[in-house]
Amino acid sequence: MLAAAASDVTGGQRGLTVALFLVFVAITLYITLRASRQTKTAADFYAGGRSFSPVQNGLAIGGDYMSAASFLGIAGIIALYGYDGFLYSIGFLVAWLVALLLVAELLRNSGRYTMADVVAFRMRQRPVRVAASVSTIVVSIFYLLAQMVGAGALVALLLGISSDNDTAKALTIVVVGLLMIFYVTVGGMKGTTWVQIVKAVMLMTGTTLITLLVLAWVGFSVNELLDRAADRSGKGEAFLEPGLRYATEASGLTGKLDLLSLGLALVLGTAGLPHILIRFYTVPTARDARRSVIWAIGIIGVFYLMTIALGFGAAAFVGSGAIAEQNPGGNTAAPQLARSVGDHFFGDTGGTVLLAVIAAVAFATILAVVAGLTLASSSSFAHDVYASVLKRGEAAEGQEVRVARVSAFVIGAVAIVLSIFAQNLNVAFLVALAFAVAASGNLPAILYSLFWSRFNTSGAVWAIYGGLVSAVTLVIFSPVVSGKETSLFTGSDFSWFPLDNPGIVSIPVGFVCGWLGTVLSKERDDDRYAELEVRSLTGHGAEGAASH
């Protein structure tokens, strides 16, 4: 009965969902158009004029970070695999401590708009900025895939589209892609930030409501919730124990290594995510950057605790089988749960309204995150490649912003095309790949730049390309792409790397490449490192040019 309620879609539900979605889109379009009037300089486009308060930026960071992978993917993977899915909630949360302790304040002090401002500060500008831009765009596209796949799965559920109707999902992906391009090209960072703030408030409100209803259904007994989830999962007590998804008995050592690889990627990846890093530049001071991250940790921490209730609640009241039937990756577990608890407490009409609200929240989540990702990658191309490399720092601000807008179109189009081919993968899993690529390529270059005086141009280029190429190559030749029923290409098998997540290999490769490239080069500039150290610790000179 619950499964039927979760998958049955009426015309009224469709109309309400579409209406709520259109209301959200209308509000965000209005915000974006208003922000466009205040976006006059490069600082406005890239960093929102550095005008946001710590609370506003904390909400925006939460809005940027709590993506479709979190709301849809984690709930889905917990609903399908129980305890093993819970690892994503913990990994995403713990990762913020690394970002706070190692990166946030120092990065805000040292750069202006992009990660490359910090890494290239004491290096030869052109090779380092090109490498940083390439890495930013690759990580952003991996992350964009997850959001767009989530959008396709959501619309299939809401409009009663068969789970194998790829054409309808593809159209949804195109619509979401066009909206994100509009937000970025018209509103810049100011428009994108306000969209993320609105979305964060909506997401926290919707998630809190569903969590309270789930707990109320079981008399606020966590044990009762877990027992029901185990019963409805079809896996019994094994659902509440490790080993269903990772480190299973059948997978042996490979499974254990894959679990360790996933953990490394999740914990280290956040500090290298370009769309998160640029958020540190939108506040006036480094102290505000640190305070905004503390606000973000509080918001994100509460949210990830609630995803546990969403996941186990979906297993308990929808059933793992019904969820997998609607979407093999489990990406529709949260909205299916909303329909079930709505039906239980408020009847059919209430269930319809609650599903529509949660669907609108999920759409808001997707649109806000894809806008942030597109802004990060297009800003990196315009600021690092066009202005700093091609124009050698001589580009006019207006021209630089125009290039950023054009590159947003191109990057958005690439993400749309790739997303159409990845529709059956779990979105939390796709994001874990993005985290692995970020931790392999970006994180070594950032940490070496900030903390190692000997680090030089060769080391930076080797670290970024070494980590990036190794991570992407291992993903291409892993079971993610071929060799399994759930792979991107199901009809072929060219996989030779046994792990789903490459982090355990590619992250050390990035650090080793950075060290090797540095020691093999005689270049060294202790004076520039001393200047960077003073700037990173005090913020002195951070508003000036980040290049030399």
C-alpha positions in Angstrom: 0.0 0.0 0.0 2.8 2.4 1.0 4.7 1.6 -2.2 1.6 2.2 -4.3 1.0 5.5 -2.5 4.5 6.6 -3.1 4.5 5.8 -6.8 0.9 6.8 -7.7 0.9 10.2 -9.3 -2.4 12.1 -9.8 -3.1 15.1 -12.0 -3.7 17.2 -9.0 -0.3 16.3 -7.6 1.3 17.1 -10.9 -0.4 20.5 -11.0 0.5 21.4 -7.4 4.1 20.3 -7.8 4.5 22.2 -11.1 2.8 25.3 -9.5 5.1 25.2 -6.4 8.2 24.7 -8.6 7.1 27.6 -10.9 6.7 29.8 -7.8 10.2 29.0 -6.6 11.6 29.6 -10.1 9.7 33.0 -10.3 11.1 34.1 -6.9 14.7 33.1 -7.8 14.4 34.7 -11.2 13.3 37.9 -9.5 16.2 37.7 -7.1 18.6 37.1 -9.9 17.3 40.1 -11.9 17.5 42.4 -8.9 21.1 41.2 -8.2 22.0 41.9 -11.8 21.4 45.6 -11.3 24.0 45.6 -8.6 26.6 43.5 -10.5 28.8 46.1 -12.1 32.4 45.1 -11.4 34.4 41.8 -11.5 34.4 41.8 -7.7 30.5 41.9 -7.8 30.4 39.1 -10.3 33.0 36.8 -8.7 32.6 37.6 -5.0 29.3 39.4 -4.6 31.1 42.6 -3.7 32.4 40.9 -0.5 29.2 42.2 1.0 27.6 39.2 2.8 27.5 38.8 6.5 28.8 35.6 8.2 25.2 34.3 8.8 24.2 35.0 5.2 27.4 33.3 3.9 27.0 30.4 6.3 23.5 29.8 4.9 24.8 30.2 1.4 27.6 27.7 2.1 25.0 25.3 3.4 22.9 25.9 0.4 25.9 25.2 -1.8 27.0 22.1 0.0 23.7 20.4 0.9 23.1 19.3 -2.6 20.9 16.8 -4.4 23.5 14.2 -3.4 22.7 15.0 0.3 18.9 15.3 0.1 18.2 12.7 -2.5 21.3 10.6 -2.7 22.1 9.9 0.9 18.5 9.3 1.8 18.4 6.8 -1.1 21.6 5.0 -0.3 20.6 4.6 3.4 17.2 3.4 2.3 18.8 0.7 0.1 21.9 -0.2 2.1 21.2 0.8 5.7 24.3 1.3 7.8 26.7 1.6 4.9 24.8 4.5 3.5 25.1 6.3 6.8 28.8 6.6 6.1 28.1 9.4 3.6 26.3 11.5 6.2 29.3 11.2 8.6 31.9 11.7 5.9 30.3 14.9 4.4 30.0 16.4 7.9 33.5 15.5 9.2 35.0 17.0 5.9 33.9 20.4 7.1 36.4 20.3 10.0 39.2 19.9 7.5 38.0 22.9 5.5 37.6 25.0 8.7 41.0 24.1 10.3 43.2 24.0 7.2 41.8 26.2 4.5 39.0 28.7 5.1 40.7 31.6 6.8 44.1 31.2 5.1 42.4 31.1 1.7 40.3 34.1 2.3 43.4 36.1 3.4 45.5 35.0 0.5 43.4 35.2 -2.7 40.8 37.4 -4.4 38.4 35.3 -6.6 39.6 31.8 -7.3 41.8 28.9 -5.9 44.5 29.8 -8.4 45.0 33.2 -6.8 46.5 31.4 -3.8 48.4 28.5 -5.6 49.9 30.8 -8.2 50.8 33.6 -5.8 54.5 32.7 -5.6 54.7 30.7 -8.9 55.0 31.4 -12.6 51.4 32.5 -13.3 50.5 30.9 -16.7 51.2 27.1 -16.1 49.7 27.1 -12.6 46.6 29.1 -13.5 45.9 26.9 -16.5 46.3 23.8 -14.4 44.1 25.1 -11.6 41.4 26.1 -14.1 41.4 22.7 -15.8 41.0 21.0 -12.4 38.2 23.4 -11.3 36.2 22.7 -14.4 36.7 18.9 -14.2 35.6 18.8 -10.6 32.7 21.0 -11.2 31.4 18.9 -14.1 31.6 15.7 -12.0 29.6 17.5 -9.3 27.2 18.9 -11.9 26.5 15.4 -13.2 25.1 14.4 -9.8 22.8 17.3 -9.5 21.3 16.9 -13.0 20.8 13.2 -12.6 18.9 14.0 -9.4 16.7 16.4 -11.3 15.9 13.7 -13.9 15.0 11.1 -11.3 12.8 13.6 -9.4 10.7 14.6 -12.4 10.2 11.0 -13.4 8.7 10.3 -10.0 6.5 13.5 -9.9 5.1 13.3 -13.3 4.5 9.5 -13.2 7.1 8.9 -15.9 8.3 5.4 -16.3 11.8 4.9 -14.7 13.1 3.8 -18.2 11.7 6.9 -20.0 15.0 8.5 -20.6 13.7 11.1 -23.1 11.5 12.8 -20.4 14.4 12.8 -17.9 16.7 14.3 -20.6 14.3 17.1 -21.2 14.3 17.8 -17.4 18.0 17.9 -17.3 18.1 20.4 -20.2 15.5 22.7 -18.4 17.6 22.7 -15.2 20.7 23.3 -17.1 19.2 26.4 -18.9 18.0 27.8 -15.6 21.4 27.4 -13.9 23.1 29.2 -16.9 20.6 32.0 -16.5 21.3 32.4 -12.8 25.0 32.6 -13.3 25.2 34.8 -16.5 22.6 37.3 -15.2 23.0 37.4 -11.4 26.7 36.5 -10.9 27.7 35.7 -7.3 25.1 38.0 -5.7 22.2 36.4 -7.5 23.6 32.9 -7.0 24.2 33.6 -3.2 20.7 34.8 -2.6 19.3 31.7 -4.5 21.4 29.5 -2.2 20.2 31.3 1.0 16.5 30.9 0.0 17.2 27.3 -0.9 19.0 26.6 2.4 16.0 27.9 4.4 13.6 25.9 2.3 15.6 22.7 2.6 16.1 22.9 6.4 12.4 23.6 6.9 11.3 20.8 4.6 13.8 18.3 6.1 12.9 19.2 9.6 9.2 18.7 8.9 9.6 15.2 7.4 12.0 14.2 10.2 9.5 15.1 12.9 6.7 13.3 11.1 8.8 10.2 10.7 9.7 10.2 14.4 6.1 11.0 15.4 5.0 7.9 13.4 7.1 5.6 15.6 6.4 7.5 18.8 9.8 9.2 18.7 11.4 5.8 19.3 14.6 5.4 17.3 14.7 1.6 18.0 11.2 1.3 16.6 12.2 3.2 13.4 15.3 1.0 12.9 13.3 -2.2 13.5 10.7 -1.2 11.0 13.4 -0.2 8.5 15.2 -3.6 8.9 11.9 -5.5 8.4 10.8 -3.5 5.3 14.3 -3.6 3.7 14.1 -7.3 3.0 17.5 -7.8 4.5 16.6 -8.2 8.2 19.2 -7.4 10.8 22.0 -7.2 8.2 20.4 -3.9 7.2 21.6 -2.3 10.4 25.1 -3.7 10.2 28.1 -2.8 8.0 28.7 -4.9 4.9 25.7 -4.6 2.6 27.3 -2.1 0.2 30.9 -1.8 1.2 33.4 -4.3 2.5 31.0 -7.2 1.9 32.2 -10.8 2.5 32.0 -11.4 -1.3 34.2 -8.4 -2.1 36.9 -9.3 0.3 40.0 -7.1 0.4 38.8 -5.0 -2.6 35.6 -4.1 -0.7 37.6 -3.0 2.4 39.9 -0.8 0.3 36.9 0.7 -1.5 35.4 1.7 1.8 38.7 3.3 2.9 39.0 5.0 -0.4 35.5 6.4 -0.1 36.2 7.7 3.4 39.4 9.5 2.3 37.6 11.1 -0.6 34.7 12.3 1.5 36.8 13.7 4.4 39.5 15.4 2.3 37.4 16.4 -0.8 35.5 19.4 0.7 38.7 21.4 1.2 39.4 21.2 -2.5 35.9 21.8 -3.9 36.1 25.0 -6.1 32.5 26.1 -5.6 33.0 25.9 -1.8 36.4 27.6 -1.9 35.1 30.7 -3.7 32.4 31.2 -1.0 35.2 32.3 1.4 35.8 35.4 -0.8 32.3 36.8 -0.5 32.7 38.1 3.1 34.6 41.3 4.1 37.3 39.8 6.3 39.0 36.5 7.2 37.3 36.6 10.6 34.0 36.6 8.8 35.1 33.7 6.6 35.9 31.7 9.7 32.6 32.7 11.4 30.6 31.8 8.3 32.2 28.4 8.2 31.2 27.8 11.8 27.6 28.8 11.0 27.7 26.5 8.0 28.9 23.6 10.2 26.0 24.1 12.6 23.5 24.1 9.7 25.1 21.3 7.8 25.5 19.2 11.0 21.8 19.3 11.9 20.9 18.6 8.3 23.1 15.4 8.0 21.7 14.1 11.2 18.2 14.4 9.7 19.3 12.6 6.5 19.6 9.5 8.7 15.9 9.8 9.7 15.0 10.3 6.0 16.9 7.2 4.9 15.8 4.8 7.5 12.3 6.3 7.4 12.1 5.7 3.7 13.1 2.1 4.2 10.6 1.7 7.0 7.5 3.3 5.4 8.1 3.0 1.7 10.3 -0.1 1.5 13.6 -0.7 -0.2 12.1 -2.6 -3.0 9.6 0.1 -3.9 12.3 2.7 -3.9 14.6 0.7 -6.1 11.8 0.0 -8.5 11.1 3.7 -8.9 14.8 4.5 -9.3 17.7 2.0 -9.2 20.0 4.5 -7.5 17.5 5.2 -4.8 17.4 8.9 -5.6 13.6 9.2 -5.1 13.6 7.9 -1.5 13.0 11.3 0.2 10.1 12.4 -2.0 8.5 8.9 -1.8 8.8 9.1 2.0 7.2 12.6 2.0 4.2 11.1 0.1 3.9 8.2 2.6 4.1 10.3 5.8 1.7 12.9 4.3 -0.8 10.2 3.5 -0.5 8.7 7.0 -1.0 12.0 8.9 -3.0 14.2 6.5 -4.7 11.8 4.0 -4.4 11.8 0.3 -4.5 15.5 -0.1 -1.9 16.1 2.6 0.3 13.5 1.0 0.0 15.2 -2.4 0.8 18.6 -0.8 3.8 17.3 1.2 5.2 15.5 -1.9 4.8 18.7 -3.9 6.5 20.8 -1.2 9.5 18.4 -0.9 9.8 18.1 -4.7 9.9 21.9 -4.9 12.6 21.9 -2.2 14.6 19.3 -4.1 14.4 21.4 -7.3 15.5 24.4 -5.3 18.4 22.4 -4.0 19.5 21.3 -7.5 19.2 24.7 -9.0 21.1 26.5 -6.3 24.0 24.0 -6.3 24.3 23.8 -10.1 24.4 27.6 -10.2 27.3 27.7 -7.7 29.2 25.1 -9.6 28.8 26.8 -12.9 29.8 30.1 -11.4 33.0 28.5 -9.9 34.1 26.9 -13.2 33.2 29.9 -15.4 34.9 32.3 -13.1 38.1 30.2 -13.0 38.2 30.1 -16.8 37.6 33.9 -17.2 39.9 35.0 -14.3 42.7 32.5 -14.5 42.9 31.5 -18.2 41.5 34.5 -20.1 42.5 37.5 -17.9 45.7 36.2 -16.3 47.1 33.9 -19.0 45.8 35.0 -22.4 45.6 38.7 -21.6 48.5 38.6 -19.1 46.6 40.6 -16.6 45.7 43.4 -19.0 42.0 42.4 -19.6 39.4 45.0 -18.9 37.0 44.0 -16.1 33.9 44.2 -18.3 35.6 41.9 -20.9 36.6 39.4 -18.2 33.0 39.2 -16.9 31.7 38.7 -20.5 34.1 35.8 -21.0 32.9 34.3 -17.7 29.3 34.5 -18.9 30.1 32.8 -22.2 32.1 30.1 -20.5 29.1 29.4 -18.2 27.1 28.6 -21.4 29.8 26.2 -22.6 30.3 24.4 -19.3 26.5 24.1 -18.7 26.1 22.5 -22.2 28.8 20.0 -21.5 27.2 19.1 -18.1 23.8 18.7 -19.7 25.1 16.2 -22.3 27.1 14.1 -19.9 24.3 14.0 -17.4 21.9 12.4 -19.9 24.2 9.3 -20.0 24.5 9.0 -16.2 20.9 8.8 -15.2 21.0 5.4 -13.4 23.8 6.2 -11.0 23.2 7.2 -7.3 23.9 10.9 -7.0 25.6 10.6 -3.6 28.0 8.1 -5.3 28.6 10.5 -8.2 29.5 13.3 -5.7 31.9 11.0 -4.0 33.8 10.8 -7.3 33.9 14.6 -7.5 35.3 14.7 -4.0 38.0 12.2 -4.9 39.1 14.3 -7.9 39.1 17.5 -5.8 41.1 15.9 -3.0 43.6 14.4 -5.5 44.3 17.5 -7.7 43.3 20.7 -5.7 44.0 19.8 -2.1 47.7 18.9 -2.5 48.4 22.1 -4.4 46.6 24.3 -1.8 48.2 22.7 1.3 51.7 22.7 -0.2 51.3 26.4 -1.3 50.2 27.5 2.2 52.5 25.4 4.3 55.7 24.4 2.3 58.2 27.2 1.6 60.1 25.0 -0.9 57.0 24.5 -3.1 57.4 25.9 -6.6 55.8 26.0 -10.1 56.7 22.5 -11.2 55.4 21.1 -7.9 52.1 22.9 -8.3 51.6 21.8 -11.9 52.7 18.2 -11.1 50.4 18.0 -8.1 47.3 19.3 -9.9 47.7 17.3 -13.1 49.1 14.2 -11.4 46.2 14.0 -9.0 43.6 15.0 -11.6 44.8 12.6 -14.3 45.2 9.7 -12.0 41.7 10.1 -10.4 39.9 10.6 -13.7 41.9 7.7 -15.4 41.1 5.3 -12.6 37.4 6.3 -12.7 37.3 5.7 -16.5 38.8 2.2 -16.0 36.7 1.3 -12.9 33.4 -0.6 -12.5 31.7 2.8 -12.4 32.1 3.2 -16.2 32.0 -0.4 -17.4 31.7 -4.0 -16.3 28.6 -4.0 -14.0 24.9 -3.8 -14.5 24.9 -0.4 -12.8 27.8 1.0 -14.8 27.6 3.9 -17.3 28.2 1.5 -20.2 26.4 -1.8 -19.4 27.2 -3.5 -22.7 31.0 -3.5 -22.4 33.8 -4.2 -19.9 37.1 -2.3 -20.1 37.6 -2.0 -16.4 40.9 -3.0 -14.8 40.9 -0.9 -11.7 38.8 -2.8 -9.1 37.6 0.0 -6.8 34.6 2.3 -7.4 36.3 5.3 -5.8 39.9 6.1 -6.7 40.8 8.2 -3.7 43.0 5.8 -1.9 45.4 5.8 -4.9 44.9 9.1 -6.6 45.1 11.3 -3.4 48.6 10.0 -2.4 49.6 10.3 -6.1 48.7 14.0 -6.1 50.8 14.6 -3.0 53.7 12.6 -4.2 53.6 14.3 -7.6 53.7 17.7 -5.9 56.7 16.7 -3.8 58.5 15.1 -6.7 57.9 18.1 -9.1 59.2 20.4 -6.4 62.4 18.6 -5.5 63.3 18.1 -9.2 63.1 21.8 -9.9 65.7 24.4 -8.6 63.1 27.2 -8.5 62.6 28.6 -5.1 61.4 32.0 -3.8 61.6 32.3 0.0 60.7 36.0 -0.1 57.4 35.4 -1.9 56.6 32.5 0.5 57.2 34.9 3.5 54.9 37.4 1.9 52.2 34.7 1.3 52.6 33.5 4.9 52.1 37.0 6.3 49.2 37.6 4.0 47.5 34.2 4.8 47.9 34.8 8.6 47.0 38.5 8.7 45.1 39.3 5.6 47.4 42.2 4.8 47.3 43.0 1.1 44.6 40.5 0.3 42.5 43.0 -1.6 45.4 43.8 -3.9 46.5 42.0 -7.0 47.0 38.3 -6.5 49.5 38.0 -9.3 52.9 39.4 -10.0 
